[in-house]
Amino acid sequence: MSEHDARRGLLAPVVLLLAFLLVTMGPVLGGLDDSPSKSIDQDRNHLPVIRAFADSLPDIDLLDYDSATTPGMHVLLAVMVRAGFDGETSLQLVSCVFGASLVLVAWWFAAGVVSRWTAVACVLPLASSPYVLGNSIWVMTDNLSLALVAVIIGLTLFRSPSGPRSALSGVMLVLAVLVRQINLWACAVAGVATLLGLDPVRRRLPFRDSLDRRRDAVPSVIFGIFVVITVAILGWFFSLWGGLVPPRFQAAGDGAAIHAGGLNAAVAPYVLTLFFVYAGPPLIVLLPNWTEDRRIRGTAIAGAVIGLGIGLLLGSAPGIDVGRNGGWLWTFVARTPEFAGRSSMLVVGSMCGGLAAGAAYGLLVAAGRTRMAVLGMGFALSFLVAYTANVQAFQRYFDPPVLLALGWCLAGFAGAKTSAGTIPSRQVAIAALSSFAMQACFAGLTLYRPLLMGD
């Protein structure tokens, strides 16, 4: 590759990075970040914890502090505070870098299967999410947490297992769990993926993929060692706290919200509804490709049936007392009829989300990416199970992961051979931009308009 070609290759991610930093660092540096309703977690929880840790370094008391997450990000930023970066603006700028890291990780893996500019289009819905943007403008754990998990998932879906990659994935797992303990959910499917090349497993798989060409157990052993380390770390926190969250966030604790002590059955229908809403515009762009192909239509119908079953089986009525509030979707759900503890909107949304997920699965298979479809579905199920264990089902927990999954699915659709023809990269980019338009409107109305006009 010539020097000129190398520079052109860097143009897409540089433009994406600069645009993201402009719309996140801009409000911070311009003093447009005064929003008590949106910065509440930063002001009430994260900044006080970071400063308390900084004051007590190196003897930090981790027994009980005012964040429901493991303390990795807080300790990192506490060290920065002691190093002189103690202003609120400085910490917010670091948070912007966390958000930019998430977007670049998403782009890097998408660019492995489509062109660099098409990859930019595929990650724009994620980059323009009001939750990703808001979690960058204010100091939050969300973007750093998802960036670390995205490396694990990306290596699993887009790269062939190897010793160095398993080591990198293992390190990311340890760091991800140190930032948010719930991130352990990513390890099961990532570990299984390292086994797919082994002959006893490979012979029983319904697919063959070039990513599984390595047939030794080295990647599995290396990743397994890191899983053991991660579980040991979580075990230490569990013994320290007497649970999976600090005591004040357990049942009868005095934290702002209780996160342990029960299940939230609404997570699965809620996430499926979000996926339907966000995948809707791209699936309209790709409508002939999945409705006119018998195989893809079949997986979409199967997904709809499963989604309807989930919606009918699991309770989903909204309410602050059951952790089902916050965000535009819960607001709309609260205004629709309920029956037998189920939200009628989420029952329909779950069915439609299952349809969208089934169509996405079929399109990935049509693109020759059955491995990605199967493992991606495994990650989705692991995510849903893990977050069902959290009493709180806030929308900000789900929007960014859903949009990350959607962007990578769109990249995976490129080249799909359907009855309506092969899906070109240009069509994928148009589909992605339709979702970007929706997120940009959400961000403008719910984030930037209040900042510009005053909260």
C-alpha positions in Angstrom: 0.0 0.0 0.0 1.4 3.4 -1.0 1.7 6.3 1.5 -1.1 8.1 -0.3 -3.4 5.0 0.0 -2.5 4.7 3.7 -3.5 8.3 4.3 -6.7 7.8 2.5 -7.4 4.7 4.5 -7.1 6.7 7.7 -9.5 9.4 6.5 -12.7 7.5 7.4 -11.9 6.7 11.1 -10.3 10.2 11.6 -13.4 11.9 10.3 -15.6 9.7 12.5 -13.4 10.4 15.5 -13.2 14.1 15.0 -17.0 14.4 14.5 -17.7 12.5 17.6 -15.3 14.5 19.7 -16.8 17.7 18.3 -20.3 16.9 19.5 -19.2 15.6 22.9 -16.2 17.7 23.9 -17.8 20.8 22.3 -20.6 21.1 25.0 -18.1 20.3 27.8 -15.6 23.0 26.7 -18.3 25.4 25.7 -20.0 25.3 29.0 -23.2 23.8 27.5 -23.2 20.7 29.8 -25.3 22.1 32.6 -28.2 19.6 32.8 -29.1 18.5 36.4 -31.6 15.9 35.0 -29.0 14.3 32.8 -25.8 14.6 34.9 -27.5 13.3 38.1 -25.5 10.0 38.2 -22.3 11.9 37.6 -23.0 14.5 40.3 -24.6 12.2 42.8 -22.6 9.1 42.5 -19.5 8.9 40.2 -17.7 12.2 40.9 -18.1 12.0 44.7 -16.8 8.3 44.6 -13.8 9.3 42.4 -12.8 12.2 44.7 -13.3 10.1 47.8 -11.0 7.4 46.3 -8.5 10.0 45.3 -8.4 11.4 48.8 -7.7 8.0 50.3 -5.2 6.7 47.8 -3.5 4.3 48.1 -5.7 2.9 50.9 -9.1 2.8 49.2 -12.0 1.4 51.2 -14.0 -0.7 48.7 -16.4 -2.2 51.4 -19.3 0.2 50.5 -19.3 3.2 48.2 -21.9 5.1 46.2 -21.8 3.2 42.9 -23.5 -0.1 42.1 -20.6 -1.1 39.9 -17.2 -2.6 40.5 -14.7 0.3 41.1 -12.3 0.0 38.1 -13.2 3.2 36.3 -13.4 5.1 39.6 -10.0 4.0 40.7 -8.5 4.9 37.3 -10.0 8.4 37.4 -9.0 8.8 41.1 -5.4 8.2 40.1 -5.8 10.9 37.4 -7.2 13.3 40.0 -4.2 12.7 42.2 -2.0 13.3 39.2 -3.4 16.7 38.7 -6.4 16.2 36.5 -8.8 17.0 39.3 -11.2 19.4 37.6 -14.7 18.3 36.6 -14.1 19.3 33.0 -10.9 17.2 32.8 -12.8 14.1 34.0 -15.6 14.8 31.5 -13.0 15.1 28.7 -11.7 11.6 29.7 -15.3 10.4 29.5 -15.4 11.8 26.0 -12.4 9.7 25.1 -14.1 6.6 26.5 -17.0 7.2 24.2 -14.7 7.8 21.2 -13.0 4.5 22.1 -16.3 2.6 21.9 -17.1 4.1 18.5 -13.6 3.3 17.1 -13.8 -0.3 18.4 -17.2 -0.7 16.7 -15.8 0.8 13.5 -12.6 -1.3 13.5 -14.4 -4.6 13.5 -17.1 -3.5 11.0 -14.3 -2.4 8.7 -13.0 -5.9 8.6 -16.0 -7.0 6.5 -17.0 -3.9 4.6 -15.2 -0.8 3.2 -14.0 1.8 5.7 -16.7 4.4 4.7 -19.4 1.8 4.8 -18.2 0.8 8.3 -18.6 4.5 9.3 -22.2 4.4 8.1 -22.8 1.2 10.1 -21.6 2.6 13.4 -23.2 6.1 13.0 -26.4 4.9 14.7 -24.3 3.9 17.8 -22.2 7.1 17.6 -25.3 9.3 17.4 -27.2 7.6 20.2 -28.2 10.2 22.8 -27.2 7.7 25.5 -23.7 7.2 24.0 -23.3 10.9 23.6 -24.7 11.7 27.0 -22.5 9.1 28.6 -19.5 10.8 27.0 -20.4 14.3 28.0 -20.8 13.3 31.6 -18.7 11.0 33.7 -20.4 7.5 33.5 -19.2 3.9 33.4 -21.3 2.9 30.4 -19.1 3.7 27.5 -15.9 2.4 28.9 -17.7 -0.8 30.0 -19.2 -1.4 26.5 -16.0 -0.6 24.7 -14.2 -3.3 26.7 -17.0 -5.8 26.1 -17.1 -4.8 22.4 -13.4 -5.9 22.0 -14.3 -9.3 23.4 -17.4 -9.7 21.1 -15.6 -8.3 18.1 -12.7 -10.7 18.4 -15.1 -13.5 18.8 -17.3 -12.6 15.8 -14.8 -11.2 13.3 -11.4 -12.8 14.1 -10.0 -16.3 14.1 -9.1 -17.6 17.6 -5.4 -17.5 18.4 -3.2 -17.4 21.5 -2.5 -13.6 21.3 -6.2 -12.8 20.6 -7.4 -15.0 23.4 -5.0 -13.2 25.7 -6.2 -9.8 24.6 -9.8 -11.0 25.0 -9.0 -12.3 28.4 -7.4 -9.0 29.5 -10.4 -7.1 28.2 -12.7 -9.5 30.2 -10.8 -8.8 33.4 -10.9 -5.0 32.8 -14.6 -5.1 31.8 -15.6 -6.9 35.0 -13.5 -4.5 37.1 -15.6 -1.7 35.5 -18.9 -3.5 35.7 -19.3 -6.8 37.4 -22.2 -7.8 35.1 -19.9 -7.9 32.1 -19.0 -11.5 33.0 -21.9 -12.4 30.7 -19.6 -12.1 27.7 -17.2 -14.8 28.7 -19.4 -17.9 28.0 -19.9 -17.5 24.2 -16.4 -16.0 23.8 -15.0 -19.2 25.4 -17.1 -21.5 23.3 -15.9 -19.8 20.2 -12.3 -20.8 20.9 -13.5 -24.5 20.8 -15.2 -24.4 17.4 -12.0 -25.4 15.5 -11.4 -28.6 17.5 -12.3 -31.7 15.5 -14.8 -33.2 18.0 -16.7 -29.9 18.0 -16.2 -29.0 14.3 -17.7 -32.3 13.1 -21.0 -31.6 14.9 -21.4 -27.9 13.8 -24.1 -27.1 11.2 -21.7 -24.7 9.5 -18.1 -24.4 8.3 -16.3 -21.2 8.6 -12.7 -20.2 7.7 -12.4 -18.4 11.1 -12.4 -21.8 12.8 -9.4 -23.2 10.8 -7.2 -23.4 13.9 -7.6 -26.8 15.5 -5.6 -26.7 18.7 -6.7 -25.9 22.3 -4.2 -23.1 23.0 -6.7 -20.3 22.6 -9.2 -22.1 24.8 -6.6 -22.7 27.6 -5.4 -19.1 27.6 -8.9 -17.6 27.6 -9.9 -20.2 30.3 -7.1 -18.9 32.6 -8.4 -15.4 32.3 -12.0 -16.6 33.0 -10.7 -18.2 36.2 -8.9 -15.0 37.2 -12.1 -13.0 36.5 -14.3 -15.3 38.5 -11.8 -15.1 41.4 -11.9 -11.3 41.3 -15.7 -11.4 41.4 -15.6 -13.9 44.2 -13.4 -11.5 46.2 -15.9 -8.7 45.7 -18.8 -11.0 46.6 -17.1 -12.0 49.9 -16.3 -8.3 50.6 -19.8 -7.0 49.9 -21.9 -10.1 50.8 -23.5 -9.9 47.4 -22.8 -8.8 43.8 -23.2 -5.1 44.5 -22.0 -2.9 47.3 -24.3 -3.2 50.4 -26.1 0.0 49.9 -27.5 -1.2 46.6 -28.7 -4.5 47.9 -32.2 -5.1 49.3 -32.8 -2.8 52.3 -29.8 -0.7 51.4 -29.8 3.1 51.4 -28.5 3.6 47.8 -30.4 5.6 45.2 -31.7 2.4 43.6 -31.7 -1.2 44.6 -30.0 -3.4 41.9 -29.9 -6.8 43.7 -32.6 -8.9 45.3 -34.8 -10.0 42.5 -35.3 -10.5 38.7 -36.7 -8.1 36.1 -38.7 -10.2 33.7 -39.4 -7.3 31.3 -35.8 -7.1 30.0 -36.3 -9.5 27.1 -39.5 -8.0 25.6 -38.1 -4.6 26.3 -34.8 -5.2 24.4 -36.7 -6.9 21.5 -38.9 -3.9 21.2 -35.9 -1.6 21.1 -34.3 -3.8 18.4 -37.5 -3.6 16.3 -37.7 0.2 16.6 -34.0 0.7 15.7 -33.8 -2.0 13.0 -37.1 -1.0 11.5 -35.8 1.6 9.0 -32.9 -0.6 7.8 -35.2 -3.5 7.3 -37.5 -1.3 5.2 -34.6 -0.4 3.0 -33.7 -4.1 2.7 -37.4 -5.2 2.5 -37.3 -7.2 -0.8 -34.2 -9.0 0.3 -35.8 -10.6 3.3 -39.5 -10.8 2.4 -39.0 -12.3 -1.0 -36.5 -15.0 0.1 -38.2 -18.1 1.5 -35.4 -19.0 3.8 -35.0 -15.6 5.4 -38.8 -15.1 5.5 -38.9 -18.4 7.4 -36.4 -17.3 10.1 -38.2 -14.0 10.4 -41.5 -15.7 11.1 -39.9 -18.1 13.5 -38.4 -15.1 15.3 -41.8 -13.4 15.5 -43.4 -16.6 17.0 -40.6 -16.8 19.6 -40.8 -13.0 20.3 -44.6 -13.3 20.8 -44.1 -16.2 23.2 -41.6 -14.1 25.2 -43.9 -11.1 25.3 -46.8 -13.2 26.6 -44.8 -15.3 29.0 -42.9 -12.5 30.8 -44.4 -9.7 32.9 -43.7 -6.3 31.5 -46.0 -3.8 33.1 -44.2 -0.5 33.8 -43.6 1.1 37.2 -40.9 2.8 39.2 -41.4 0.3 42.1 -40.4 -2.6 39.7 -37.5 -0.8 38.0 -39.3 -0.1 34.8 -39.0 3.6 34.2 -36.7 6.2 32.5 -36.3 6.7 28.8 -38.7 7.4 26.0 -39.8 3.7 25.6 -41.0 3.3 29.2 -42.8 6.6 28.8 -44.7 5.4 25.9 -45.3 1.9 27.5 -46.8 3.6 30.5 -49.5 5.2 28.3 -50.6 2.0 26.7 -53.0 -0.7 28.1 -51.9 -3.6 30.3 -53.3 -7.0 30.7 -52.4 -9.7 33.3 -49.2 -7.7 34.2 -48.1 -7.5 30.6 -47.7 -4.3 28.6 -49.7 -4.6 25.3 -47.0 -2.4 23.6 -44.2 -4.6 24.7 -46.0 -7.8 23.7 -46.5 -6.4 20.2 -43.0 -5.0 20.3 -41.5 -8.3 21.4 -43.1 -10.1 18.5 -41.9 -7.5 16.0 -38.5 -7.5 17.6 -38.3 -11.3 17.2 -39.3 -10.8 13.5 -36.5 -8.3 13.1 -34.0 -10.5 14.9 -35.0 -13.5 12.8 -34.7 -11.5 9.6 -31.2 -10.4 10.7 -30.2 -14.0 11.4 -31.4 -15.1 8.0 -29.6 -12.3 6.2 -26.3 -13.1 8.0 -26.7 -16.8 6.9 -27.4 -15.6 3.4 -24.2 -13.6 3.5 -22.3 -16.8 4.4 -21.9 -15.7 8.1 -23.7 -18.4 9.9 -21.0 -18.6 12.5 -21.5 -14.9 13.2 -25.3 -15.4 13.4 -25.1 -18.3 15.8 -22.5 -16.7 18.1 -24.2 -13.3 17.9 -27.5 -15.0 19.0 -25.6 -16.6 21.9 -24.2 -13.3 23.0 -27.7 -11.8 22.8 -29.2 -14.5 25.0 -26.3 -14.2 27.5 -26.9 -10.4 27.7 -30.6 -10.8 28.3 -30.1 -13.4 31.0 -27.5 -11.3 32.8 -29.6 -8.1 32.8 -32.7 -9.9 33.8 -30.9 -10.5 37.1 -30.8 -6.7 37.7 -33.9 -5.3 39.4 -33.6 -2.1 37.4 -34.4 -2.1 33.6 -33.3 1.4 32.6 -33.2 2.2 28.9 -29.7 3.5 29.0 -28.5 -0.1 29.8 -29.9 -1.4 26.6 -29.7 1.3 23.9 -26.0 1.3 23.2 -25.6 -2.6 23.1 -28.6 -2.9 20.8 -27.2 -0.3 18.4 -23.8 -1.9 18.5 -25.4 -5.2 17.5 -27.4 -3.5 14.8 -24.4 -1.9 13.3 -22.4 -5.1 13.2 -25.3 -7.0 11.7 -25.6 -4.4 9.0 -22.0 -4.8 8.1 -22.5 -8.6 8.1 -25.4 -8.3 5.6 -23.0 -7.0 2.8 -22.8 -9.6 0.1 -25.9 -11.6 1.2 -27.3 -13.6 -1.7 -31.1 -13.4 -1.6 -33.9 -14.1 -4.0 -34.1 -10.4 -4.7 -30.4 -10.2 -5.5 -27.1 -9.7 -3.7 -27.0 -6.9 -1.1 -24.2 -4.4 -2.1 -22.3 -2.2 0.3 -24.1 0.8 -1.0 -27.5 -0.6 0.1 -26.0 -1.5 3.5 -24.8 2.1 3.9 -28.2 3.5 3.0 -29.9 1.1 5.4 -27.5 2.2 8.2 -28.0 5.9 7.4 -31.7 5.4 7.8 -31.1 4.3 11.4 -28.6 7.1 11.9 -31.3 9.6 10.9 -33.6 8.3 13.7 -30.8 8.4 16.3 -29.7 11.9 15.3 -33.3 13.1 15.7 -33.5 11.5 19.2 -30.2 13.1 20.1 -31.2 16.5 18.9 -34.6 16.5 20.6 -33.6 14.8 23.9 -30.0 15.9 24.5 -28.8 18.9 22.5 -32.0 20.9 22.4 -32.3 20.9 26.2 -28.6 21.8 26.5 -28.9 24.7 24.1 -32.2 26.0 25.5 -31.5 25.3 29.2 -32.5 22.2 31.1 
